[in-house]
């Protein structure tokens, strides 16, 4: 599974409960782009909703208890 660094960043912030608009503001992109990243992630990770997406993120090791994104 090929997840981009930006998708990982979006997934990280989504896992912390931020909305698409909040994520967009945080990482300086359009909330439409955030929506597209989340949609792509749900497809790549076979997740039907945000909660399942976050769960799969932890299961696959994409997300961890320790932040790994350099610009947090």
PDB file with SEQRES, HELIX, SHEET and CRYST1 records, atoms N, CA, C and O in Angstrom:
SEQRES   1 A   72  UNK UNK UNK UNK UNK UNK UNK UNK UNK UNK UNK UNK UNK          
SEQRES   2 A   72  UNK UNK UNK UNK UNK UNK UNK UNK UNK UNK UNK UNK UNK          
SEQRES   3 A   72  UNK UNK UNK UNK UNK UNK UNK UNK UNK UNK UNK UNK UNK          
SEQRES   4 A   72  UNK UNK UNK UNK UNK UNK UNK UNK UNK UNK UNK UNK UNK          
SEQRES   5 A   72  UNK UNK UNK UNK UNK UNK UNK UNK UNK UNK UNK UNK UNK          
SEQRES   6 A   72  UNK UNK UNK UNK UNK UNK UNK                                  
HELIX    1 AA1 UNK A    5  UNK A   15  1                                  11    
HELIX    2 AA2 UNK A   20  UNK A   27  1                                   8    
HELIX    3 AA3 UNK A   31  UNK A   44  1                                  14    
HELIX    4 AA4 UNK A   50  UNK A   60  1                                  11    
CRYST1    1.000    1.000    1.000  90.00  90.00  90.00 P 1           1          
ATOM      1  N   UNK A   1       0.857  -1.175   0.000  1.00  0.00           N  
ATOM      2  CA  UNK A   1       0.000   0.000   0.000  1.00  0.00           C  
ATOM      3  C   UNK A   1       0.901   1.235   0.000  1.00  0.00           C  
ATOM      4  O   UNK A   1       1.797   1.362   0.834  1.00  0.00           O  
ATOM      5  N   UNK A   2       0.659   2.113  -0.917  1.00  0.00           N  
ATOM      6  CA  UNK A   2       1.471   3.311  -1.063  1.00  0.00           C  
ATOM      7  C   UNK A   2       0.722   4.533  -0.519  1.00  0.00           C  
ATOM      8  O   UNK A   2      -0.203   5.045  -1.150  1.00  0.00           O  
ATOM      9  N   UNK A   3       1.139   4.981   0.653  1.00  0.00           N  
ATOM     10  CA  UNK A   3       0.538   6.149   1.309  1.00  0.00           C  
ATOM     11  C   UNK A   3       1.543   7.288   1.230  1.00  0.00           C  
ATOM     12  O   UNK A   3       2.700   7.122   1.618  1.00  0.00           O  
ATOM     13  N   UNK A   4       1.113   8.447   0.730  1.00  0.00           N  
ATOM     14  CA  UNK A   4       2.021   9.588   0.621  1.00  0.00           C  
ATOM     15  C   UNK A   4       2.256  10.219   1.993  1.00  0.00           C  
ATOM     16  O   UNK A   4       1.503   9.993   2.940  1.00  0.00           O  
ATOM     17  N   UNK A   5       3.314  11.010   2.071  1.00  0.00           N  
ATOM     18  CA  UNK A   5       3.604  11.718   3.321  1.00  0.00           C  
ATOM     19  C   UNK A   5       2.465  12.659   3.686  1.00  0.00           C  
ATOM     20  O   UNK A   5       2.123  12.789   4.861  1.00  0.00           O  
ATOM     21  N   UNK A   6       1.878  13.312   2.701  1.00  0.00           N  
ATOM     22  CA  UNK A   6       0.764  14.235   2.968  1.00  0.00           C  
ATOM     23  C   UNK A   6      -0.449  13.463   3.474  1.00  0.00           C  
ATOM     24  O   UNK A   6      -1.141  13.930   4.380  1.00  0.00           O  
ATOM     25  N   UNK A   7      -0.718  12.288   2.904  1.00  0.00           N  
ATOM     26  CA  UNK A   7      -1.825  11.471   3.393  1.00  0.00           C  
ATOM     27  C   UNK A   7      -1.578  11.044   4.831  1.00  0.00           C  
ATOM     28  O   UNK A   7      -2.504  11.034   5.642  1.00  0.00           O  
ATOM     29  N   UNK A   8      -0.339  10.690   5.155  1.00  0.00           N  
ATOM     30  CA  UNK A   8      -0.009  10.329   6.535  1.00  0.00           C  
ATOM     31  C   UNK A   8      -0.263  11.501   7.469  1.00  0.00           C  
ATOM     32  O   UNK A   8      -0.781  11.330   8.573  1.00  0.00           O  
ATOM     33  N   UNK A   9       0.103  12.683   7.019  1.00  0.00           N  
ATOM     34  CA  UNK A   9      -0.096  13.881   7.827  1.00  0.00           C  
ATOM     35  C   UNK A   9      -1.584  14.141   8.057  1.00  0.00           C  
ATOM     36  O   UNK A   9      -2.002  14.435   9.177  1.00  0.00           O  
ATOM     37  N   UNK A  10      -2.369  14.034   7.009  1.00  0.00           N  
ATOM     38  CA  UNK A  10      -3.822  14.224   7.118  1.00  0.00           C  
ATOM     39  C   UNK A  10      -4.405  13.168   8.053  1.00  0.00           C  
ATOM     40  O   UNK A  10      -5.234  13.483   8.907  1.00  0.00           O  
ATOM     41  N   UNK A  11      -3.979  11.927   7.897  1.00  0.00           N  
ATOM     42  CA  UNK A  11      -4.472  10.849   8.752  1.00  0.00           C  
ATOM     43  C   UNK A  11      -4.107  11.107  10.212  1.00  0.00           C  
ATOM     44  O   UNK A  11      -4.926  10.886  11.103  1.00  0.00           O  
ATOM     45  N   UNK A  12      -2.895  11.570  10.459  1.00  0.00           N  
ATOM     46  CA  UNK A  12      -2.475  11.889  11.823  1.00  0.00           C  
ATOM     47  C   UNK A  12      -3.428  12.911  12.452  1.00  0.00           C  
ATOM     48  O   UNK A  12      -3.931  12.700  13.556  1.00  0.00           O  
ATOM     49  N   UNK A  13      -3.669  14.015  11.747  1.00  0.00           N  
ATOM     50  CA  UNK A  13      -4.521  15.061  12.307  1.00  0.00           C  
ATOM     51  C   UNK A  13      -5.969  14.594  12.441  1.00  0.00           C  
ATOM     52  O   UNK A  13      -6.658  14.969  13.389  1.00  0.00           O  
ATOM     53  N   UNK A  14      -6.430  13.777  11.497  1.00  0.00           N  
ATOM     54  CA  UNK A  14      -7.784  13.228  11.602  1.00  0.00           C  
ATOM     55  C   UNK A  14      -7.889  12.326  12.833  1.00  0.00           C  
ATOM     56  O   UNK A  14      -8.914  12.311  13.515  1.00  0.00           O  
ATOM     57  N   UNK A  15      -6.829  11.581  13.108  1.00  0.00           N  
ATOM     58  CA  UNK A  15      -6.841  10.688  14.276  1.00  0.00           C  
ATOM     59  C   UNK A  15      -6.857  11.465  15.583  1.00  0.00           C  
ATOM     60  O   UNK A  15      -7.190  10.918  16.634  1.00  0.00           O  
ATOM     61  N   UNK A  16      -6.500  12.728  15.518  1.00  0.00           N  
ATOM     62  CA  UNK A  16      -6.534  13.600  16.694  1.00  0.00           C  
ATOM     63  C   UNK A  16      -7.832  14.398  16.775  1.00  0.00           C  
ATOM     64  O   UNK A  16      -7.966  15.311  17.590  1.00  0.00           O  
ATOM     65  N   UNK A  17      -8.782  14.038  15.918  1.00  0.00           N  
ATOM     66  CA  UNK A  17     -10.119  14.607  16.006  1.00  0.00           C  
ATOM     67  C   UNK A  17     -10.349  15.901  15.254  1.00  0.00           C  
ATOM     68  O   UNK A  17     -11.403  16.516  15.414  1.00  0.00           O  
ATOM     69  N   UNK A  18      -9.406  16.334  14.444  1.00  0.00           N  
ATOM     70  CA  UNK A  18      -9.593  17.576  13.702  1.00  0.00           C  
ATOM     71  C   UNK A  18     -10.532  17.354  12.513  1.00  0.00           C  
ATOM     72  O   UNK A  18     -10.522  16.292  11.889  1.00  0.00           O  
ATOM     73  N   UNK A  19     -11.328  18.356  12.216  1.00  0.00           N  
ATOM     74  CA  UNK A  19     -12.208  18.316  11.041  1.00  0.00           C  
ATOM     75  C   UNK A  19     -11.384  18.608   9.792  1.00  0.00           C  
ATOM     76  O   UNK A  19     -10.231  19.027   9.885  1.00  0.00           O  
ATOM     77  N   UNK A  20     -11.978  18.386   8.631  1.00  0.00           N  
ATOM     78  CA  UNK A  20     -11.283  18.676   7.373  1.00  0.00           C  
ATOM     79  C   UNK A  20     -10.853  20.135   7.309  1.00  0.00           C  
ATOM     80  O   UNK A  20      -9.743  20.437   6.870  1.00  0.00           O  
ATOM     81  N   UNK A  21     -11.712  21.029   7.737  1.00  0.00           N  
ATOM     82  CA  UNK A  21     -11.372  22.461   7.703  1.00  0.00           C  
ATOM     83  C   UNK A  21     -10.239  22.777   8.672  1.00  0.00           C  
ATOM     84  O   UNK A  21      -9.361  23.580   8.358  1.00  0.00           O  
ATOM     85  N   UNK A  22     -10.251  22.152   9.846  1.00  0.00           N  
ATOM     86  CA  UNK A  22      -9.180  22.374  10.819  1.00  0.00           C  
ATOM     87  C   UNK A  22      -7.849  21.820  10.312  1.00  0.00           C  
ATOM     88  O   UNK A  22      -6.803  22.448  10.479  1.00  0.00           O  
ATOM     89  N   UNK A  23      -7.897  20.646   9.694  1.00  0.00           N  
ATOM     90  CA  UNK A  23      -6.680  20.063   9.119  1.00  0.00           C  
ATOM     91  C   UNK A  23      -6.154  20.972   8.028  1.00  0.00           C  
ATOM     92  O   UNK A  23      -4.956  21.251   7.970  1.00  0.00           O  
ATOM     93  N   UNK A  24      -7.038  21.433   7.167  1.00  0.00           N  
ATOM     94  CA  UNK A  24      -6.640  22.316   6.058  1.00  0.00           C  
ATOM     95  C   UNK A  24      -5.931  23.555   6.582  1.00  0.00           C  
ATOM     96  O   UNK A  24      -4.890  23.952   6.059  1.00  0.00           O  
ATOM     97  N   UNK A  25      -6.494  24.158   7.607  1.00  0.00           N  
ATOM     98  CA  UNK A  25      -5.896  25.356   8.198  1.00  0.00           C  
ATOM     99  C   UNK A  25      -4.527  25.030   8.804  1.00  0.00           C  
ATOM    100  O   UNK A  25      -3.583  25.810   8.673  1.00  0.00           O  
ATOM    101  N   UNK A  26      -4.428  23.892   9.456  1.00  0.00           N  
ATOM    102  CA  UNK A  26      -3.205  23.482  10.146  1.00  0.00           C  
ATOM    103  C   UNK A  26      -2.050  23.243   9.171  1.00  0.00           C  
ATOM    104  O   UNK A  26      -0.906  23.591   9.464  1.00  0.00           O  
ATOM    105  N   UNK A  27      -2.352  22.642   8.001  1.00  0.00           N  
ATOM    106  CA  UNK A  27      -1.266  22.272   7.084  1.00  0.00           C  
ATOM    107  C   UNK A  27      -1.300  23.079   5.780  1.00  0.00           C  
ATOM    108  O   UNK A  27      -0.626  22.737   4.808  1.00  0.00           O  
ATOM    109  N   UNK A  28      -2.094  24.154   5.778  1.00  0.00           N  
ATOM    110  CA  UNK A  28      -2.080  25.133   4.686  1.00  0.00           C  
ATOM    111  C   UNK A  28      -2.465  24.557   3.327  1.00  0.00           C  
ATOM    112  O   UNK A  28      -1.796  24.796   2.322  1.00  0.00           O  
ATOM    113  N   UNK A  29      -3.569  23.787   3.317  1.00  0.00           N  
ATOM    114  CA  UNK A  29      -4.131  23.314   2.057  1.00  0.00           C  
ATOM    115  C   UNK A  29      -5.635  23.534   2.103  1.00  0.00           C  
ATOM    116  O   UNK A  29      -6.186  23.845   3.159  1.00  0.00           O  
ATOM    117  N   UNK A  30      -6.290  23.376   0.984  1.00  0.00           N  
ATOM    118  CA  UNK A  30      -7.737  23.524   0.898  1.00  0.00           C  
ATOM    119  C   UNK A  30      -8.436  22.380   1.631  1.00  0.00           C  
ATOM    120  O   UNK A  30      -7.938  21.255   1.657  1.00  0.00           O  
ATOM    121  N   UNK A  31      -9.600  22.677   2.230  1.00  0.00           N  
ATOM    122  CA  UNK A  31     -10.342  21.592   2.882  1.00  0.00           C  
ATOM    123  C   UNK A  31     -10.858  20.599   1.852  1.00  0.00           C  
ATOM    124  O   UNK A  31     -11.136  19.449   2.192  1.00  0.00           O  
ATOM    125  N   UNK A  32     -10.989  21.021   0.605  1.00  0.00           N  
ATOM    126  CA  UNK A  32     -11.362  20.098  -0.471  1.00  0.00           C  
ATOM    127  C   UNK A  32     -10.224  19.099  -0.716  1.00  0.00           C  
ATOM    128  O   UNK A  32     -10.473  17.924  -0.987  1.00  0.00           O  
ATOM    129  N   UNK A  33      -8.998  19.562  -0.623  1.00  0.00           N  
ATOM    130  CA  UNK A  33      -7.839  18.686  -0.790  1.00  0.00           C  
ATOM    131  C   UNK A  33      -7.765  17.690   0.367  1.00  0.00           C  
ATOM    132  O   UNK A  33      -7.453  16.517   0.158  1.00  0.00           O  
ATOM    133  N   UNK A  34      -8.047  18.152   1.578  1.00  0.00           N  
ATOM    134  CA  UNK A  34      -8.086  17.254   2.730  1.00  0.00           C  
ATOM    135  C   UNK A  34      -9.132  16.171   2.486  1.00  0.00           C  
ATOM    136  O   UNK A  34      -8.878  14.988   2.713  1.00  0.00           O  
ATOM    137  N   UNK A  35     -10.305  16.583   2.025  1.00  0.00           N  
ATOM    138  CA  UNK A  35     -11.379  15.635   1.730  1.00  0.00           C  
ATOM    139  C   UNK A  35     -10.902  14.597   0.708  1.00  0.00           C  
ATOM    140  O   UNK A  35     -11.164  13.405   0.866  1.00  0.00           O  
ATOM    141  N   UNK A  36     -10.207  15.046  -0.333  1.00  0.00           N  
ATOM    142  CA  UNK A  36      -9.691  14.136  -1.358  1.00  0.00           C  
ATOM    143  C   UNK A  36      -8.673  13.155  -0.772  1.00  0.00           C  
ATOM    144  O   UNK A  36      -8.685  11.972  -1.109  1.00  0.00           O  
ATOM    145  N   UNK A  37      -7.789  13.649   0.110  1.00  0.00           N  
ATOM    146  CA  UNK A  37      -6.805  12.769   0.751  1.00  0.00           C  
ATOM    147  C   UNK A  37      -7.504  11.712   1.611  1.00  0.00           C  
ATOM    148  O   UNK A  37      -7.133  10.539   1.581  1.00  0.00           O  
ATOM    149  N   UNK A  38      -8.508  12.126   2.369  1.00  0.00           N  
ATOM    150  CA  UNK A  38      -9.227  11.178   3.216  1.00  0.00           C  
ATOM    151  C   UNK A  38      -9.969  10.138   2.374  1.00  0.00           C  
ATOM    152  O   UNK A  38     -10.011   8.960   2.728  1.00  0.00           O  
ATOM    153  N   UNK A  39     -10.549  10.578   1.266  1.00  0.00           N  
ATOM    154  CA  UNK A  39     -11.238   9.648   0.368  1.00  0.00           C  
ATOM    155  C   UNK A  39     -10.249   8.644  -0.211  1.00  0.00           C  
ATOM    156  O   UNK A  39     -10.534   7.448  -0.275  1.00  0.00           O  
ATOM    157  N   UNK A  40      -9.098   9.130  -0.630  1.00  0.00           N  
ATOM    158  CA  UNK A  40      -8.059   8.255  -1.167  1.00  0.00           C  
ATOM    159  C   UNK A  40      -7.591   7.256  -0.107  1.00  0.00           C  
ATOM    160  O   UNK A  40      -7.411   6.074  -0.398  1.00  0.00           O  
ATOM    161  N   UNK A  41      -7.399   7.732   1.108  1.00  0.00           N  
ATOM    162  CA  UNK A  41      -6.977   6.858   2.198  1.00  0.00           C  
ATOM    163  C   UNK A  41      -8.021   5.787   2.489  1.00  0.00           C  
ATOM    164  O   UNK A  41      -7.672   4.626   2.705  1.00  0.00           O  
ATOM    165  N   UNK A  42      -9.302   6.162   2.497  1.00  0.00           N  
ATOM    166  CA  UNK A  42     -10.353   5.175   2.750  1.00  0.00           C  
ATOM    167  C   UNK A  42     -10.335   4.094   1.676  1.00  0.00           C  
ATOM    168  O   UNK A  42     -10.547   2.919   1.974  1.00  0.00           O  
ATOM    169  N   UNK A  43     -10.083   4.482   0.439  1.00  0.00           N  
ATOM    170  CA  UNK A  43      -9.999   3.506  -0.652  1.00  0.00           C  
ATOM    171  C   UNK A  43      -8.778   2.614  -0.477  1.00  0.00           C  
ATOM    172  O   UNK A  43      -8.889   1.389  -0.533  1.00  0.00           O  
ATOM    173  N   UNK A  44      -7.623   3.219  -0.266  1.00  0.00           N  
ATOM    174  CA  UNK A  44      -6.379   2.458  -0.133  1.00  0.00           C  
ATOM    175  C   UNK A  44      -6.406   1.512   1.061  1.00  0.00           C  
ATOM    176  O   UNK A  44      -5.846   0.417   1.007  1.00  0.00           O  
ATOM    177  N   UNK A  45      -7.059   1.938   2.140  1.00  0.00           N  
ATOM    178  CA  UNK A  45      -7.045   1.156   3.372  1.00  0.00           C  
ATOM    179  C   UNK A  45      -8.339   0.374   3.584  1.00  0.00           C  
ATOM    180  O   UNK A  45      -8.551  -0.225   4.638  1.00  0.00           O  
ATOM    181  N   UNK A  46      -9.204   0.389   2.563  1.00  0.00           N  
ATOM    182  CA  UNK A  46     -10.467  -0.346   2.603  1.00  0.00           C  
ATOM    183  C   UNK A  46     -11.264  -0.026   3.868  1.00  0.00           C  
ATOM    184  O   UNK A  46     -11.713  -0.922   4.583  1.00  0.00           O  
ATOM    185  N   UNK A  47     -11.425   1.264   4.123  1.00  0.00           N  
ATOM    186  CA  UNK A  47     -12.163   1.728   5.300  1.00  0.00           C  
ATOM    187  C   UNK A  47     -13.438   2.447   4.833  1.00  0.00           C  
ATOM    188  O   UNK A  47     -13.412   3.209   3.866  1.00  0.00           O  
ATOM    189  N   UNK A  48     -14.527   2.199   5.520  1.00  0.00           N  
ATOM    190  CA  UNK A  48     -15.794   2.794   5.105  1.00  0.00           C  
ATOM    191  C   UNK A  48     -16.093   4.126   5.797  1.00  0.00           C  
ATOM    192  O   UNK A  48     -16.973   4.866   5.356  1.00  0.00           O  
ATOM    193  N   UNK A  49     -15.371   4.436   6.873  1.00  0.00           N  
ATOM    194  CA  UNK A  49     -15.606   5.703   7.575  1.00  0.00           C  
ATOM    195  C   UNK A  49     -14.329   6.134   8.290  1.00  0.00           C  
ATOM    196  O   UNK A  49     -13.327   5.419   8.275  1.00  0.00           O  
ATOM    197  N   UNK A  50     -14.375   7.296   8.911  1.00  0.00           N  
ATOM    198  CA  UNK A  50     -13.181   7.862   9.551  1.00  0.00           C  
ATOM    199  C   UNK A  50     -12.685   7.016  10.716  1.00  0.00           C  
ATOM    200  O   UNK A  50     -11.478   6.841  10.883  1.00  0.00           O  
ATOM    201  N   UNK A  51     -13.595   6.494  11.518  1.00  0.00           N  
ATOM    202  CA  UNK A  51     -13.189   5.685  12.664  1.00  0.00           C  
ATOM    203  C   UNK A  51     -12.450   4.427  12.208  1.00  0.00           C  
ATOM    204  O   UNK A  51     -11.430   4.051  12.786  1.00  0.00           O  
ATOM    205  N   UNK A  52     -12.972   3.789  11.177  1.00  0.00           N  
ATOM    206  CA  UNK A  52     -12.317   2.590  10.649  1.00  0.00           C  
ATOM    207  C   UNK A  52     -10.968   2.945  10.023  1.00  0.00           C  
ATOM    208  O   UNK A  52     -10.009   2.180  10.119  1.00  0.00           O  
ATOM    209  N   UNK A  53     -10.908   4.096   9.390  1.00  0.00           N  
ATOM    210  CA  UNK A  53      -9.660   4.560   8.786  1.00  0.00           C  
ATOM    211  C   UNK A  53      -8.576   4.738   9.854  1.00  0.00           C  
ATOM    212  O   UNK A  53      -7.439   4.302   9.672  1.00  0.00           O  
ATOM    213  N   UNK A  54      -8.930   5.370  10.944  1.00  0.00           N  
ATOM    214  CA  UNK A  54      -7.972   5.588  12.042  1.00  0.00           C  
ATOM    215  C   UNK A  54      -7.562   4.245  12.652  1.00  0.00           C  
ATOM    216  O   UNK A  54      -6.383   4.021  12.927  1.00  0.00           O  
ATOM    217  N   UNK A  55      -8.525   3.363  12.861  1.00  0.00           N  
ATOM    218  CA  UNK A  55      -8.217   2.046  13.414  1.00  0.00           C  
ATOM    219  C   UNK A  55      -7.232   1.301  12.524  1.00  0.00           C  
ATOM    220  O   UNK A  55      -6.261   0.721  13.010  1.00  0.00           O  
ATOM    221  N   UNK A  56      -7.486   1.319  11.224  1.00  0.00           N  
ATOM    222  CA  UNK A  56      -6.583   0.648  10.286  1.00  0.00           C  
ATOM    223  C   UNK A  56      -5.209   1.331  10.254  1.00  0.00           C  
ATOM    224  O   UNK A  56      -4.188   0.678  10.041  1.00  0.00           O  
ATOM    225  N   UNK A  57      -5.199   2.633  10.465  1.00  0.00           N  
ATOM    226  CA  UNK A  57      -3.930   3.356  10.532  1.00  0.00           C  
ATOM    227  C   UNK A  57      -3.056   2.846  11.657  1.00  0.00           C  
ATOM    228  O   UNK A  57      -1.847   2.689  11.486  1.00  0.00           O  
ATOM    229  N   UNK A  58      -3.662   2.583  12.820  1.00  0.00           N  
ATOM    230  CA  UNK A  58      -2.908   2.032  13.947  1.00  0.00           C  
ATOM    231  C   UNK A  58      -2.537   0.574  13.704  1.00  0.00           C  
ATOM    232  O   UNK A  58      -1.426   0.152  14.023  1.00  0.00           O  
ATOM    233  N   UNK A  59      -3.462  -0.190  13.143  1.00  0.00           N  
ATOM    234  CA  UNK A  59      -3.196  -1.608  12.879  1.00  0.00           C  
ATOM    235  C   UNK A  59      -2.026  -1.808  11.913  1.00  0.00           C  
ATOM    236  O   UNK A  59      -1.227  -2.730  12.076  1.00  0.00           O  
ATOM    237  N   UNK A  60      -1.937  -0.950  10.921  1.00  0.00           N  
ATOM    238  CA  UNK A  60      -0.891  -1.094   9.907  1.00  0.00           C  
ATOM    239  C   UNK A  60       0.416  -0.413  10.297  1.00  0.00           C  
ATOM    240  O   UNK A  60       1.429  -0.570   9.616  1.00  0.00           O  
ATOM    241  N   UNK A  61       0.394   0.340  11.390  1.00  0.00           N  
ATOM    242  CA  UNK A  61       1.597   1.023  11.833  1.00  0.00           C  
ATOM    243  C   UNK A  61       1.817   2.383  11.190  1.00  0.00           C  
ATOM    244  O   UNK A  61       2.831   3.033  11.444  1.00  0.00           O  
ATOM    245  N   UNK A  62       0.881   2.817  10.363  1.00  0.00           N  
ATOM    246  CA  UNK A  62       0.993   4.158   9.773  1.00  0.00           C  
ATOM    247  C   UNK A  62       0.866   5.200  10.875  1.00  0.00           C  
ATOM    248  O   UNK A  62       1.560   6.217  10.867  1.00  0.00           O  
ATOM    249  N   UNK A  63      -0.024   4.936  11.815  1.00  0.00           N  
ATOM    250  CA  UNK A  63      -0.171   5.794  12.990  1.00  0.00           C  
ATOM    251  C   UNK A  63       0.472   5.095  14.179  1.00  0.00           C  
ATOM    252  O   UNK A  63       0.453   3.868  14.277  1.00  0.00           O  
ATOM    253  N   UNK A  64       1.029   5.875  15.064  1.00  0.00           N  
ATOM    254  CA  UNK A  64       1.583   5.319  16.290  1.00  0.00           C  
ATOM    255  C   UNK A  64       1.264   6.256  17.438  1.00  0.00           C  
ATOM    256  O   UNK A  64       0.767   7.362  17.225  1.00  0.00           O  
ATOM    257  N   UNK A  65       1.545   5.821  18.639  1.00  0.00           N  
ATOM    258  CA  UNK A  65       1.291   6.651  19.807  1.00  0.00           C  
ATOM    259  C   UNK A  65       2.207   7.877  19.830  1.00  0.00           C  
ATOM    260  O   UNK A  65       1.868   8.896  20.432  1.00  0.00           O  
ATOM    261  N   UNK A  66       3.351   7.777  19.183  1.00  0.00           N  
ATOM    262  CA  UNK A  66       4.305   8.884  19.139  1.00  0.00           C  
ATOM    263  C   UNK A  66       4.210   9.581  17.778  1.00  0.00           C  
ATOM    264  O   UNK A  66       4.256   8.907  16.749  1.00  0.00           O  
ATOM    265  N   UNK A  67       4.078  10.917  17.744  1.00  0.00           N  
ATOM    266  CA  UNK A  67       4.030  11.618  16.471  1.00  0.00           C  
ATOM    267  C   UNK A  67       5.349  11.488  15.714  1.00  0.00           C  
ATOM    268  O   UNK A  67       6.428  11.570  16.301  1.00  0.00           O  
ATOM    269  N   UNK A  68       5.243  11.283  14.401  1.00  0.00           N  
ATOM    270  CA  UNK A  68       6.446  11.150  13.575  1.00  0.00           C  
ATOM    271  C   UNK A  68       6.492  12.187  12.473  1.00  0.00           C  
ATOM    272  O   UNK A  68       7.424  12.194  11.668  1.00  0.00           O  
ATOM    273  N   UNK A  69       5.516  13.052  12.425  1.00  0.00           N  
ATOM    274  CA  UNK A  69       5.455  14.065  11.377  1.00  0.00           C  
ATOM    275  C   UNK A  69       6.333  15.239  11.795  1.00  0.00           C  
ATOM    276  O   UNK A  69       6.208  15.747  12.909  1.00  0.00           O  
ATOM    277  N   UNK A  70       7.194  15.656  10.928  1.00  0.00           N  
ATOM    278  CA  UNK A  70       8.210  16.656  11.282  1.00  0.00           C  
ATOM    279  C   UNK A  70       7.661  18.039  11.575  1.00  0.00           C  
ATOM    280  O   UNK A  70       8.279  18.787  12.332  1.00  0.00           O  
ATOM    281  N   UNK A  71       6.530  18.403  11.009  1.00  0.00           N  
ATOM    282  CA  UNK A  71       6.040  19.777  11.205  1.00  0.00           C  
ATOM    283  C   UNK A  71       4.828  19.853  12.111  1.00  0.00           C  
ATOM    284  O   UNK A  71       3.975  20.721  11.927  1.00  0.00           O  
ATOM    285  N   UNK A  72       4.736  18.965  13.082  1.00  0.00           N  
ATOM    286  CA  UNK A  72       3.615  19.002  14.030  1.00  0.00           C  
ATOM    287  C   UNK A  72       3.824  20.129  14.914  1.00  0.00           C  
ATOM    288  O   UNK A  72       3.011  20.374  15.805  1.00  0.00           O  
TER     289      UNK A  72                                                      
END                                                                             
